[in-house]
Amino acid sequence: MVLITWEQAFVKKYTFFKLIQGPLVVVSLGIGLNLLFRNWPDLNLLVTQVVDIPVANSFGEFLGQFASPDFTQLGNPRIYILGVTIAVVASLETLLCLEATDKLDPYKRVAPPNKELVAQGIGNVVAGFIGGLPLTQVIVRSSTNIQSGGRTKASSFFHGVLMLICVVLLPGIINLIPLASLAAILLVVGYKLASFNVIKQVYNMGRAEFIPFVVTILGIVFTDLLTGISIGLVLAIFHILWNNYKAAYFFDVDAYVPGEPIKIQLSESVTFLNKAGISKALTELPDGSNVIIDASKTVSIHPDVIEIISNFELTAENRDITVNWTGLVQEKNKNAQNNLFETIKKQNTIIETKEI
């Protein structure tokens, strides 16, 4: 209720509510209630229901919390499997949070993902060498930073410094924070990022965007982050390939006038995935027609597609079909494609002669 109230317009009018952020109040309130409820056994929180970080009584004890790597495990294949898994999951989570953070940024700046991943990789290597947990970007801290007025990289740097100071000097106070308070902050931030308006927005983009969106969410909820994203990624790639399969060429059936040349406009990139679609289109051309295959906008054509068209040229005479090529943008590919045409024609001629 505190977090929701803190975001209301009538509250934002007061300077106090702008200076003190809602999450800080929630954490402070959680600590106060935790201390108060210690007098009631039925309301007292368990150790598993609050933050739990190591408490050092001296600087030497604090240094003793660090651990050095066990290099004897370098021959253990499980180490490498776990390392790759952590790297993939952490990278995916960081990239997702990075995109969400860019959307939250009032200045609509775009963070460089490569630089972010390199920094995260270096940080994880260092953390591993001193016995620390893997790190990744977290949307809660990023969103809180933005809501608090952070504008530059300095805010993120000082955030890390303050966390280090708190862990070193104030671990006892941090261990009083109920996990329920942190869960409340997560829920509110998550709702802001995935509200009904966001779902409605994606739905209005069409099935091509909405289906992978829903499948990815369900996959993450019922499995885990890596599996859910993988399922959504596979579905999105399948959709791209399917669209690529259908969009190899353009032919407006409604604009076609019987007796006039049939113009087939090839797309910019024609891959082997388009082989079946083009073959079907050429097969269904009416006998006695004049066909113009326009490759003026085409940058690259897969040899398999060239083979199909060249084979069609050879058999087109039997159906009284005239085939003309036009275009081929890249001159360096022109000669190679023409040579391929000639080679395929010679091979087909040899095959036909042998059959005769």
C-alpha positions, 0 to 999 in steps of 0.5 A: 500500500505504501508503494502504490500510494507513493506513486499517486499524483496527489502525493508527488506534489509534496517535496518530501515524497520526491526526496524520500523514495517509496522502496526506502520507506518500505524497507524501513517500515519492514525493519521497524515491524520486524523489531516490534513483532519480536515481542509476539511469538506468533508474529515473530519472523523466522530466520528464513524469512529475513535477509541473511548475510554473514556478519563479521566481528572484525576486519580479519574475520571479514577477510576470512569470508573470501575464498580462493578458487579450487584449481583441482576442479579444472578437470571436472567437466561439470564445472564447465557446464555450470560455468556456461549455464551461469554465463548464458542465464546471467547474460540473458537476464542482463539483456532483458533488464537492460532493455527494460531499463532503457524504456524506463529512462526518461531521457530514452537513452540506449545502453550499449549491450556489448559493453554491459556484457563485457563488464559483467563478464569481468565482474563475474571472473573477479567475483569467482576468484574471491568466492563471490556469487555471479552478478547480473543486472537487476531491474529493481535496483535499476528502476529505483535508481531512475526513480530516485533521479539518477542520470549518469554512470556515477549513480550506479558506481555510488550504488555499488560503493554504498552496498559495499559499505552496508555489507561491511559496516551494517550487516546486522541492520540489513539482516533485519529486513523481511524478505516480504518487504523486498517481495513487495518491491519486486511485485510493484516493479514487475507490475509496472513493467508488465502491466495490462497496457503492455500486454494490450500493446503487444496484442495490437501488434498482431499474432506474430508478436503476441504468440511468442510473447505469451509463449515466452511468459508461460515458459518462464513461469512454468519452467525457468528463465533460460528454458522459457526464453529458449522456447520463445526464441525458437518460436520467433526464429521459426516465424522469421523463417516461415515469413522468409519462406513466403517472402522470397518473391512478389507477384500481384495476382490481382494486377495480372492481365492475361496476355501480358508478361508475368513479372516475378520480383525477387526479394533482396536476399533469396536463400535456400529456404525459398527454394520450395516456394519459388519452385512451386510458383514456377511450376504453376505458371500458365503454359505459353506465358512470358515470364520476367524474373526481376532480380534488380533489387536482389543482393544475394541469391543462393546457388540452389535457387539459381539451379531451380530457375536454370532448370526451369529455363530448360524445361520452359521451352516444352511448355512454350514459356519464355523466361527473361532475367533482369537485374542482379545488383552485385557485379561480382556475383553476376559472373559467378551466377552466369558461370553457374547457369552455364555449368548447370545447363551443360550438366543437364544437357549431358544428363539428357543425352545419356538418357536418350 
